[in-house]
Amino acid sequence: MNFKSVAKMDLGRLILALTIASVLVSLANALHASYQVQRQQLIDAALESNHAYATKLAASTEDFFDEVMQQLEYAAGVIASDFNNPAFLAAETERLFLQTDSFNSIAIIDAQAQVVANSPQTLKLVGRQLNTPGPAQATAERVPLISQPFLSATGNLLIFISQPVFDKSGSYLGAVAGTIYLKHENFLNRLLASHYYQDGSYLYVVDQQRRLIYHPDTERVGTAVDGNAAIEEVIAGGSGRKQIVNSRNIHMLAGYAIVPATGWGIVAERPLQLTLAAMDALMLQVLLNSLPLAAVSLLFIWWCARKIARPLKLLASGARAMDNPATADEIQRVTSWYYEAAELKKAMLLGIGLLQKNITRLRQDAQTDPLTGLGNRRTLEQAL
């Protein structure tokens, strides 16, 4: 390779290039560090927010079940006083059904799980024995019960909430129960659907069998979910926050809490990608806000590079013409305002002085006879 043919960068451009590279590297490093910090803060804030929301909603759901259990407990005491009066039982079921919007239906069953009264009357369950899991469990255990979800005799996915009815002697008469349809409008559904976030977050509820009790997509209610770390932890009784990959292979930020009365897990999630979407606009805004100052800085750097390189550039030009008698005057006029340039200027002036002296001596030697000191033939030819 012929190095003489390679164009060499002058000092001004070299200083400017190195400085610009340093500025750009520093800016990129600052933006990257800022992005990482802001990214982690957004993730932590979303996780904490989802956990707080899931915990609050779990507490509200627990309060709801405490309230309906108290309603049924009071009704059980009232019903026990006249359990063999069909008209009285029918009136009591109607009162419970209309009193609040907590239940989709009310039923009173006897000790053999046969319906003796129900509301609304359109269900026409009176005289029918219920063999579905909820009534069967209530009859067998004879304790206050909130069942796991199951399909009713009418084909509705529901939970069965019951209080046993005992007479004064403690004999088991039956139970008064309210049902909550998981795919229909009711107070519990509205409680879980009261999701005030507008940032892409959503909430769902699972039971101990990993089945969805509530989901914004009603088609998924009743289906089982596998491969979700948040669900696995919450049905085991845990409460917390975690970055997970859900059953649909989407990265999510999840907060979860358990409802003690039922063992249900409430999970609030937000997609990671949606959480970080604001970061792109934020970093672009930071970059745009940094550009004016960066442009001013680059102009100042360019001006400084020219000021630094100018004395050396003039000295380099003088070095190429050191045999010219006028070069010393040109170098003398160079403003060497910093130490290195001043020393180079001093050295060049000294060198030019010695060079000119040597040139004069050599010229004299070339034009005179060394023995006599008289002009030689070259002097004669020059004179002629």
C-alpha positions in Angstrom: 0.0 0.0 0.0 1.3 3.4 -0.9 0.9 5.5 2.2 1.9 8.7 0.4 -1.2 8.5 -1.7 -3.5 8.3 1.3 -5.1 11.7 2.0 -4.3 12.7 5.6 -6.9 14.5 7.8 -5.8 17.8 9.1 -5.8 18.6 12.9 -9.0 20.7 12.8 -11.0 17.9 11.3 -9.4 15.3 13.5 -10.3 17.3 16.7 -13.8 17.9 15.4 -14.4 14.3 14.5 -13.1 13.0 17.8 -15.1 15.5 19.8 -18.3 14.8 17.9 -17.8 11.1 18.4 -17.3 11.6 22.1 -20.4 13.8 22.3 -22.5 11.3 20.4 -21.2 8.3 22.5 -22.0 10.3 25.7 -25.4 11.2 24.4 -26.2 7.6 23.4 -25.0 6.4 26.8 -27.1 8.9 28.6 -30.2 8.1 26.6 -29.7 4.3 27.1 -29.2 4.7 30.8 -32.2 7.0 31.0 -34.3 4.5 29.0 -33.3 1.6 31.2 -34.1 3.5 34.4 -37.4 4.8 33.1 -38.3 1.3 31.8 -37.8 -0.3 35.1 -39.7 2.4 36.9 -42.6 1.9 34.5 -42.6 -1.9 35.1 -42.3 -1.5 38.9 -45.1 1.1 38.9 -47.4 -1.1 36.8 -46.7 -4.2 38.9 -47.4 -2.3 42.1 -50.6 -0.7 40.7 -51.9 -4.1 39.5 -51.1 -5.7 42.9 -52.8 -2.9 44.8 -55.9 -3.1 42.5 -56.2 -6.9 42.8 -55.8 -6.7 46.6 -58.5 -4.0 46.9 -60.9 -5.9 44.6 -60.3 -9.1 46.6 -61.2 -7.3 49.8 -64.3 -5.9 48.2 -65.3 -9.3 46.9 -64.7 -10.8 50.4 -67.0 -8.1 51.9 -69.6 -8.9 49.3 -69.7 -12.6 50.3 -69.7 -11.7 54.0 -72.8 -9.6 53.3 -74.7 -12.1 51.3 -73.9 -14.8 53.9 -75.3 -12.6 56.6 -78.5 -12.0 54.5 -79.0 -15.8 54.1 -78.2 -16.5 57.7 -80.9 -14.1 58.8 -83.3 -15.6 56.3 -82.5 -19.1 57.6 -83.5 -18.0 61.1 -86.8 -16.5 59.8 -87.6 -19.6 57.7 -87.0 -22.0 60.5 -90.0 -20.7 62.4 -92.5 -21.7 59.7 -90.6 -24.1 57.4 -93.7 -26.1 56.5 -95.7 -23.1 55.2 -95.3 -23.0 51.4 -96.8 -19.5 51.1 -94.5 -18.1 53.8 -91.5 -19.8 52.1 -92.5 -18.4 48.7 -92.8 -14.9 50.2 -89.4 -15.1 51.8 -87.7 -16.2 48.6 -89.4 -13.4 46.8 -88.2 -10.9 49.4 -84.6 -12.2 49.3 -84.6 -12.0 45.5 -86.0 -8.5 45.2 -84.2 -7.1 48.3 -80.9 -6.7 46.6 -79.3 -7.4 43.2 -76.9 -9.9 44.8 -78.5 -13.1 43.5 -79.9 -14.3 40.2 -82.2 -16.7 41.9 -83.2 -17.9 45.4 -84.2 -21.4 46.4 -85.2 -23.1 49.6 -84.5 -26.9 49.7 -85.5 -29.5 52.2 -83.3 -32.1 53.8 -83.5 -34.2 50.6 -82.4 -31.3 48.4 -85.9 -31.0 47.0 -87.0 -27.4 46.1 -89.9 -26.2 48.3 -89.8 -22.6 47.1 -87.9 -20.5 44.6 -87.7 -17.1 43.0 -88.1 -16.0 40.3 -91.2 -18.2 39.6 -90.2 -18.6 36.0 -87.6 -21.2 36.9 -90.4 -23.6 38.0 -88.2 -25.6 40.3 -90.7 -26.3 43.1 -90.9 -30.1 43.8 -87.8 -30.8 41.8 -84.9 -32.6 43.5 -81.5 -31.0 42.8 -78.6 -33.3 42.2 -76.1 -30.8 41.1 -72.8 -30.3 43.0 -73.9 -27.2 45.0 -77.1 -28.5 46.5 -75.7 -31.9 47.0 -72.8 -30.5 49.0 -75.0 -28.3 51.0 -77.3 -31.2 51.9 -74.3 -33.4 52.8 -72.3 -31.0 54.8 -75.1 -28.9 56.4 -72.8 -25.9 56.9 -72.6 -22.4 55.4 -71.3 -22.9 51.9 -70.0 -21.1 48.9 -69.7 -23.7 46.2 -67.2 -24.0 43.4 -68.7 -23.1 40.0 -70.9 -25.8 38.3 -73.6 -26.1 35.6 -77.1 -26.0 37.1 -80.1 -28.1 36.0 -81.1 -25.2 33.8 -77.7 -25.1 32.1 -76.3 -21.9 33.8 -72.7 -21.7 35.1 -73.2 -20.6 38.7 -72.1 -20.6 42.2 -74.4 -21.8 45.0 -74.3 -19.9 48.3 -76.3 -21.4 51.1 -77.1 -21.3 54.8 -78.5 -24.4 56.6 -81.9 -24.2 58.3 -82.3 -25.8 61.7 -85.3 -26.0 63.9 -85.3 -25.1 67.6 -84.2 -28.6 68.5 -81.3 -28.5 66.1 -82.7 -30.8 63.5 -81.7 -30.1 60.0 -84.7 -28.9 57.9 -82.9 -27.9 54.7 -81.2 -24.8 53.3 -81.8 -21.4 51.9 -79.6 -20.6 49.0 -78.9 -17.9 46.5 -77.3 -18.5 43.1 -75.0 -16.2 41.2 -74.8 -16.8 37.4 -71.3 -16.2 36.2 -72.3 -15.2 32.7 -75.2 -13.0 33.7 -75.7 -9.5 35.1 -75.6 -9.3 38.8 -73.9 -7.3 41.6 -70.7 -9.5 41.7 -70.3 -9.3 37.9 -70.6 -5.5 38.1 -68.2 -5.4 41.0 -65.5 -7.3 39.1 -66.2 -5.4 35.9 -65.8 -2.0 37.6 -62.4 -1.6 36.1 -61.5 2.1 35.9 -58.1 1.8 34.2 -57.9 3.1 30.7 -54.3 1.9 30.1 -54.9 -1.6 28.6 -55.1 -3.3 32.0 -57.7 -6.0 32.6 -58.8 -8.3 35.3 -59.9 -11.9 35.6 -60.8 -14.3 38.4 -60.0 -18.0 38.7 -61.2 -20.7 41.1 -59.1 -23.5 42.7 -59.4 -25.6 39.5 -57.9 -22.8 37.4 -61.3 -22.1 35.8 -62.1 -18.6 34.9 -64.9 -17.2 37.1 -64.8 -13.8 35.5 -63.1 -12.5 32.4 -63.7 -9.5 30.1 -64.2 -12.0 27.3 -67.3 -13.8 28.5 -66.7 -16.6 26.1 -63.7 -17.6 28.2 -65.7 -17.8 31.5 -65.7 -21.4 32.6 -62.6 -22.5 30.7 -59.5 -23.7 32.5 -56.2 -21.8 32.1 -52.8 -23.6 32.3 -49.3 -22.3 32.0 -49.8 -19.1 33.9 -47.3 -18.5 36.8 -49.5 -15.9 38.5 -52.5 -18.2 38.6 -50.4 -21.0 40.0 -49.2 -18.8 42.9 -52.6 -17.2 43.7 -54.5 -20.4 43.9 -51.8 -21.7 46.2 -52.8 -18.8 48.5 -50.1 -16.3 47.4 -50.4 -12.6 46.9 -48.0 -10.4 45.1 -46.7 -9.2 41.7 -44.8 -10.8 38.9 -43.7 -10.3 35.3 -45.1 -13.4 33.5 -45.7 -14.9 30.1 -49.4 -15.9 30.0 -51.1 -18.9 28.4 -51.2 -17.0 25.1 -47.4 -16.4 25.2 -47.8 -12.7 25.8 -45.5 -10.9 28.3 -47.7 -9.5 31.1 -47.2 -7.5 34.3 -49.5 -9.2 36.8 -50.6 -8.4 40.3 -52.7 -10.9 42.2 -54.5 -11.6 45.5 -56.8 -14.2 46.9 -60.4 -14.1 48.2 -60.3 -16.0 51.4 -64.0 -16.9 51.5 -63.9 -18.8 48.2 -60.2 -19.4 47.5 -60.6 -17.5 44.2 -57.6 -15.7 42.8 -58.0 -12.2 41.4 -55.4 -11.3 38.8 -54.9 -7.8 37.3 -52.7 -7.7 34.2 -51.3 -5.3 31.7 -49.3 -6.2 28.6 -45.6 -5.3 29.0 -45.5 -4.0 25.4 -48.3 -1.6 26.1 -46.7 -0.5 29.3 -43.5 0.4 27.6 -45.2 1.9 24.5 -45.1 5.4 26.1 -41.3 5.0 26.5 -40.7 5.4 22.7 -42.6 8.7 22.6 -40.8 9.8 25.8 -37.3 9.0 24.5 -38.1 10.7 21.2 -39.2 13.8 23.0 -36.0 13.7 25.1 -33.9 13.4 22.0 -35.8 16.3 20.2 -35.4 18.5 23.3 -31.6 17.7 23.4 -31.0 18.5 19.7 -30.9 22.4 20.0 -28.3 22.2 22.8 -26.4 19.5 20.9 -26.4 21.7 17.8 -25.1 24.7 19.7 -22.5 22.5 21.4 -21.3 21.2 18.0 -21.0 24.7 16.6 -18.9 25.7 19.6 -16.7 22.6 19.3 -16.2 23.4 15.5 -15.2 27.0 16.4 -12.8 25.8 19.1 -11.3 23.2 16.8 -10.6 25.8 14.2 -9.0 28.1 16.8 -6.8 25.3 18.0 -5.8 24.1 14.6 -5.2 27.4 12.9 -1.8 28.2 14.4 -0.6 24.7 13.6 -2.0 24.8 10.1 -0.1 28.1 9.4 3.1 26.7 10.9 2.7 23.6 8.7 2.3 25.8 5.6 5.5 27.6 6.6 7.3 24.4 7.1 6.7 23.5 3.4 8.4 26.7 2.3 11.2 27.1 4.7 13.7 27.9 1.9 11.6 31.0 1.0 13.1 34.1 2.6 9.6 35.5 3.2 8.6 32.5 5.3 10.2 33.8 8.5 8.0 36.9 8.4 4.9 34.9 7.7 5.7 32.6 10.7 6.4 35.6 12.9 2.9 36.9 12.2 1.2 33.6 13.4 -0.7 34.1 16.6 0.5 31.2 18.8 -1.9 31.6 21.8 -1.2 28.3 23.5 2.1 26.7 24.7 2.6 24.0 22.1 2.0 26.3 19.2 4.3 29.0 20.7 7.2 26.4 21.2 6.7 25.2 17.6 6.8 28.7 16.3 10.0 29.5 18.2 11.6 26.3 17.0 10.7 26.9 13.4 12.0 30.5 13.5 15.2 29.2 14.9 15.4 26.5 12.3 14.6 28.9 9.4 17.3 31.3 10.7 19.9 28.5 10.7 18.7 27.2 7.3 18.9 30.7 5.7 22.4 31.1 7.2 23.5 27.8 5.8 22.0 28.6 2.4 23.9 31.9 2.3 27.1 30.3 3.3 26.7 27.5 0.7 25.9 30.0 -2.0 29.0 32.0 -1.1 31.1 28.9 -1.2 29.7 27.9 -4.5 30.5 31.3 -6.1 34.1 32.0 -4.7 37.5 30.5 -5.1 38.4 28.8 -1.8 42.1 29.7 -2.2 41.9 33.4 -3.1 38.4 34.3 -2.0 37.7 35.9 -5.4 34.6 35.3 -7.5 34.8 32.2 -9.7 33.3 31.4 -13.1 29.8 31.1 -11.7 30.1 34.7 -10.4 31.3 35.8 -13.8 28.4 34.1 -15.6 25.9 35.6 -13.2 27.5 39.1 -13.7 27.5 38.7 -17.5 
